Amino acid sequence: MRIADELARAEGALVDAGVPTARHDAEWMLAHVLGRRRGAVVLSAEESFPNGAFERFCDMVARRVKREPLAYVIGTVNFRGIELEVGPGCLVPRPETEITAERAISRARARGPRPTLVDVGTGCGAIAIALAAEVPEARIFATEVSAAARGWALRNLARTGLRATLLPGDLLSPLHPALGGGVDVVVSNPPYVPDEEWDDLEDEVRRYEPRDAVVGGPTGLEVILDLLEQVRIWLAPGGAIVLEIAPSQGEKVKRLLEIIGYADARITKDMAGRDRVVEATWRGQW
């Protein structure tokens, strides 16, 4: 069984299953079972599979054919250079969310040497862990209502050895009252997809990823509105909120932040040129 032949068969099976990134995914799975970099797979084309690797590769391909997310199949995803474990019960961190983390990191660094940061709805812990890695003196809290997602976050905190306090509960409700008025940055990648768009999402999302982490209500803004209702009592004057949003929501959320008392609201676009992150500074008054 030459690696080149099996790679071609896997690609064909993924194409037939409607996977849009068939070659990419086949190479990543092959690299995983061989324990090599993806770029080295091409150099292995004429080799045979080592013992047990072919069976593992076939199993992974079969799972991906069923449209299980590639990150679930491999078991990890790279987020800002950090390898995180992911699986059933947690949303797979997207490249767009790296921009959200980047904006939160920038805001945190501007707040001094030891800022207090809160990642709301941390999922597998991606943003909180990125903050811990890149703002190492910060005091970081991460909230998550889903027990399954918290399990992945705990594994990733243990895996990386980075420090954040993981709190069970919805939005900002788990925070201790002593933090009121003292948080420097609140960051969140909340559920923001409208209910009516759920059926239009790719199979990987609808079949495997948690709906509650994706869908934000009838308009997609309901969770964001709940968060904005809570966040003002926690932010310090001059503190910031950083929110990931759907491209269609940028101007609405920016205008809303301005209406309820935030200053310097701005939108950051993602790599495709779409509105993706809204951030603003809390003036410190209602």
C-alpha positions as CSV (number, residue, x, y, z in Angstrom):
1,M,0.0,0.0,0.0
2,R,1.9,3.0,-1.3
3,I,1.2,6.3,0.6
4,A,0.6,8.1,-2.7
5,D,-2.1,5.6,-3.8
6,E,-4.0,5.7,-0.5
7,L,-3.7,9.5,-0.3
8,A,-5.3,9.7,-3.8
9,R,-8.1,7.3,-2.7
10,A,-8.8,9.3,0.4
11,E,-9.0,12.5,-1.6
12,G,-11.5,10.9,-3.9
13,A,-13.6,9.6,-1.1
14,L,-13.7,13.1,0.5
15,V,-14.6,14.7,-2.8
16,D,-17.5,12.3,-3.3
17,A,-18.6,13.2,0.3
18,G,-18.7,16.9,-0.6
19,V,-15.8,17.9,1.5
20,P,-14.6,21.2,-0.1
21,T,-11.0,20.9,1.2
22,A,-10.5,17.2,0.3
23,R,-6.8,17.2,-0.6
24,H,-5.9,19.5,2.3
25,D,-7.8,17.3,4.8
26,A,-6.4,14.0,3.4
27,E,-2.8,15.4,3.7
28,W,-3.4,16.6,7.3
29,M,-4.8,13.3,8.4
30,L,-2.0,11.4,6.8
31,A,0.6,13.7,8.4
32,H,-1.1,13.0,11.7
33,V,-0.9,9.2,11.5
34,L,2.7,9.4,10.2
35,G,3.8,11.8,12.8
36,R,5.2,14.2,10.2
37,R,4.7,17.7,9.0
38,R,2.1,18.1,6.3
39,G,4.8,19.3,3.9
40,A,6.8,16.1,4.4
41,V,3.9,13.9,3.3
42,V,4.7,14.7,-0.4
43,L,8.2,13.4,0.2
44,S,6.8,10.1,1.6
45,A,4.7,9.4,-1.5
46,E,6.6,6.3,-2.6
47,E,6.9,4.8,0.9
48,S,4.6,2.2,2.4
49,F,2.6,2.7,5.6
50,P,4.3,1.8,8.8
51,N,2.6,-0.8,11.0
52,G,-0.8,0.3,12.2
53,A,-0.8,3.6,10.4
54,F,-2.9,2.5,7.4
55,E,-5.7,1.3,9.6
56,R,-5.7,4.6,11.6
57,F,-5.7,6.6,8.4
58,C,-8.6,4.6,7.0
59,D,-10.5,5.2,10.3
60,M,-9.9,9.0,10.1
61,V,-10.9,9.2,6.5
62,A,-14.2,7.3,7.3
63,R,-15.0,9.8,10.0
64,R,-14.2,12.8,7.8
65,V,-16.4,11.3,5.0
66,K,-19.3,11.5,7.5
67,R,-18.4,15.2,7.7
68,E,-17.0,15.1,11.2
69,P,-14.9,18.3,11.6
70,L,-11.3,17.7,10.7
71,A,-10.2,19.1,14.1
72,Y,-12.3,16.5,15.9
73,V,-10.9,13.8,13.7
74,I,-7.3,14.8,14.3
75,G,-8.1,15.8,17.9
76,T,-6.3,19.1,17.9
77,V,-6.3,22.6,16.3
78,N,-3.7,25.3,16.2
79,F,-4.7,28.6,17.6
80,R,-2.1,31.4,17.5
81,G,0.7,28.9,17.5
82,I,-0.7,26.9,20.4
83,E,-2.0,23.3,19.9
84,L,-5.3,22.8,21.6
85,E,-7.4,19.7,22.1
86,V,-10.9,19.7,20.7
87,G,-13.8,17.3,20.4
88,P,-17.5,16.7,20.8
89,G,-19.2,19.4,22.9
90,C,-17.0,22.3,22.0
91,L,-16.9,24.7,19.1
92,V,-13.8,24.4,16.9
93,P,-11.8,27.7,17.1
94,R,-11.7,29.4,13.7
95,P,-9.0,31.5,12.2
96,E,-11.3,34.5,12.5
97,T,-11.3,34.1,16.3
98,E,-7.5,34.6,16.3
99,I,-8.3,38.2,15.2
100,T,-10.6,38.5,18.2
101,A,-7.9,37.3,20.5
102,E,-5.4,39.6,18.9
103,R,-7.6,42.7,19.5
104,A,-8.1,41.6,23.1
105,I,-4.4,41.1,23.6
106,S,-3.7,44.6,22.2
107,R,-6.3,46.1,24.6
108,A,-4.9,44.2,27.5
109,R,-1.4,45.3,27.0
110,A,-2.5,48.9,26.8
111,R,-4.0,48.6,30.3
112,G,-0.8,48.3,32.1
113,P,1.5,45.5,33.5
114,R,-1.2,43.4,35.3
115,P,-4.6,43.7,33.7
116,T,-7.7,41.8,34.7
117,L,-9.2,40.0,31.7
118,V,-12.4,38.0,31.2
119,D,-13.1,35.6,28.4
120,V,-16.9,35.0,28.2
121,G,-18.0,31.7,26.9
122,T,-14.4,30.3,26.5
123,G,-15.3,27.0,24.9
124,C,-12.2,25.0,24.7
125,G,-10.3,27.9,26.2
126,A,-8.7,29.3,23.0
127,I,-8.9,33.0,23.7
128,A,-8.2,32.7,27.4
129,I,-5.1,30.6,26.7
130,A,-3.9,33.0,24.0
131,L,-4.3,35.8,26.5
132,A,-2.3,33.8,29.1
133,A,0.4,33.1,26.7
134,E,0.8,36.6,25.3
135,V,-0.1,38.7,28.4
136,P,1.6,36.5,31.0
137,E,1.2,38.9,33.9
138,A,-2.5,39.2,33.5
139,R,-5.1,37.9,35.8
140,I,-7.5,35.9,33.6
141,F,-11.0,34.6,34.2
142,A,-12.8,32.4,31.7
143,T,-16.5,31.6,32.0
144,E,-18.4,28.7,30.3
145,V,-21.9,27.4,30.8
146,S,-21.3,24.0,29.0
147,A,-19.8,21.2,31.1
148,A,-18.5,19.5,28.0
149,A,-16.7,22.6,26.7
150,R,-15.3,23.2,30.2
151,G,-13.8,19.8,30.1
152,W,-11.9,20.6,27.0
153,A,-10.8,24.0,28.4
154,L,-9.4,22.2,31.5
155,R,-7.5,19.8,29.4
156,N,-6.0,22.6,27.4
157,L,-5.0,24.6,30.5
158,A,-3.3,21.4,31.8
159,R,-1.8,20.7,28.4
160,T,-0.2,24.2,28.0
161,G,0.6,24.9,31.7
162,L,-0.9,28.4,31.3
163,R,-2.9,30.0,34.0
164,A,-6.5,31.1,33.9
165,T,-9.4,30.7,36.3
166,L,-12.2,28.7,34.7
167,L,-15.6,29.5,36.1
168,P,-18.8,27.5,35.4
169,G,-21.9,29.5,34.5
170,D,-23.5,31.8,31.9
171,L,-21.9,35.0,30.5
172,L,-20.6,37.1,33.4
173,S,-22.8,35.7,36.2
174,P,-19.9,33.5,37.6
175,L,-17.7,36.4,38.4
176,H,-17.1,37.4,42.1
177,P,-18.7,40.7,43.0
178,A,-15.3,42.0,44.1
179,L,-14.4,42.2,40.4
180,G,-17.1,44.8,39.8
181,G,-15.8,47.9,38.2
182,G,-12.3,46.4,38.0
183,V,-12.1,44.4,34.8
184,D,-9.8,45.8,32.1
185,V,-11.0,43.8,29.1
186,V,-14.0,41.6,28.5
187,V,-13.7,39.5,25.3
188,S,-16.1,37.1,23.8
189,N,-16.8,35.0,20.8
190,P,-20.6,34.6,21.6
191,P,-23.2,32.7,19.6
192,Y,-24.2,35.1,16.8
193,V,-25.8,33.2,14.0
194,P,-29.6,33.8,13.6
195,D,-31.9,30.8,14.1
196,E,-33.0,30.9,10.4
197,E,-29.4,30.4,9.2
198,W,-28.7,27.2,11.1
199,D,-30.0,24.9,8.3
200,D,-27.7,26.7,5.8
201,L,-24.5,26.0,7.7
202,E,-22.1,23.3,6.6
203,D,-22.7,19.7,7.7
204,E,-19.7,19.8,10.0
205,V,-21.4,22.4,12.1
206,R,-25.0,21.2,12.1
207,R,-24.1,17.5,12.7
208,Y,-21.3,17.8,15.2
209,E,-20.7,21.2,16.8
210,P,-22.9,22.4,19.7
211,R,-25.8,24.5,18.4
212,D,-25.9,26.6,21.6
213,A,-22.3,27.8,20.8
214,V,-23.3,28.9,17.3
215,V,-26.9,30.2,17.3
216,G,-27.6,33.5,19.1
217,G,-31.4,33.6,18.8
218,P,-33.9,34.8,16.3
219,T,-31.8,37.8,15.1
220,G,-28.4,36.4,16.2
221,L,-28.0,39.4,18.5
222,E,-29.8,38.1,21.6
223,V,-26.8,36.7,23.4
224,I,-24.7,39.8,22.6
225,L,-27.5,42.0,24.0
226,D,-27.6,40.0,27.2
227,L,-23.8,40.3,27.5
228,L,-23.9,44.1,26.9
229,E,-26.6,44.4,29.6
230,Q,-24.2,42.8,32.1
231,V,-20.8,44.0,31.2
232,R,-21.0,47.6,32.2
233,I,-21.0,46.8,36.0
234,W,-17.7,44.8,35.5
235,L,-15.6,47.0,33.3
236,A,-13.2,49.6,34.9
237,P,-13.4,53.1,33.5
238,G,-11.3,53.0,30.3
239,G,-11.7,49.3,30.1
240,A,-12.6,47.6,26.8
241,I,-15.1,45.2,25.4
242,V,-14.1,43.1,22.4
243,L,-16.7,41.1,20.6
244,E,-16.6,38.7,17.6
245,I,-19.7,39.2,15.4
246,A,-21.2,38.1,12.2
247,P,-20.3,40.3,9.2
248,S,-23.8,41.7,8.9
249,Q,-23.8,42.8,12.6
250,G,-20.8,45.1,12.7
251,E,-22.4,48.5,12.2
252,K,-25.4,47.5,14.4
253,V,-23.2,46.5,17.4
254,K,-20.9,49.4,16.9
255,R,-23.9,51.9,17.0
256,L,-25.4,50.1,20.0
257,L,-22.1,50.4,21.9
258,E,-22.0,54.2,21.2
259,I,-25.6,54.6,22.3
260,I,-25.1,52.9,25.7
261,G,-22.0,54.8,26.7
262,Y,-18.9,53.4,25.0
263,A,-16.3,55.5,23.2
264,D,-14.0,54.9,20.3
265,A,-16.0,52.0,18.9
266,R,-14.3,50.4,16.0
267,I,-14.6,47.4,13.6
268,T,-11.8,45.1,12.6
269,K,-12.2,43.1,9.4
270,D,-11.2,39.4,9.0
271,M,-8.8,38.1,6.3
272,A,-11.7,38.0,3.8
273,G,-12.4,41.7,4.3
274,R,-15.6,41.1,6.3
275,D,-16.6,42.9,9.5
276,R,-15.6,40.4,12.3
277,V,-14.7,42.2,15.6
278,V,-16.2,45.2,17.3
279,E,-14.5,46.8,20.2
280,A,-15.0,49.9,22.3
281,T,-13.9,51.7,25.5
282,W,-16.1,52.0,28.5
283,R,-16.4,55.7,29.7
284,G,-17.2,54.7,33.2
285,Q,-20.7,56.1,33.5
286,W,-24.2,54.9,32.8
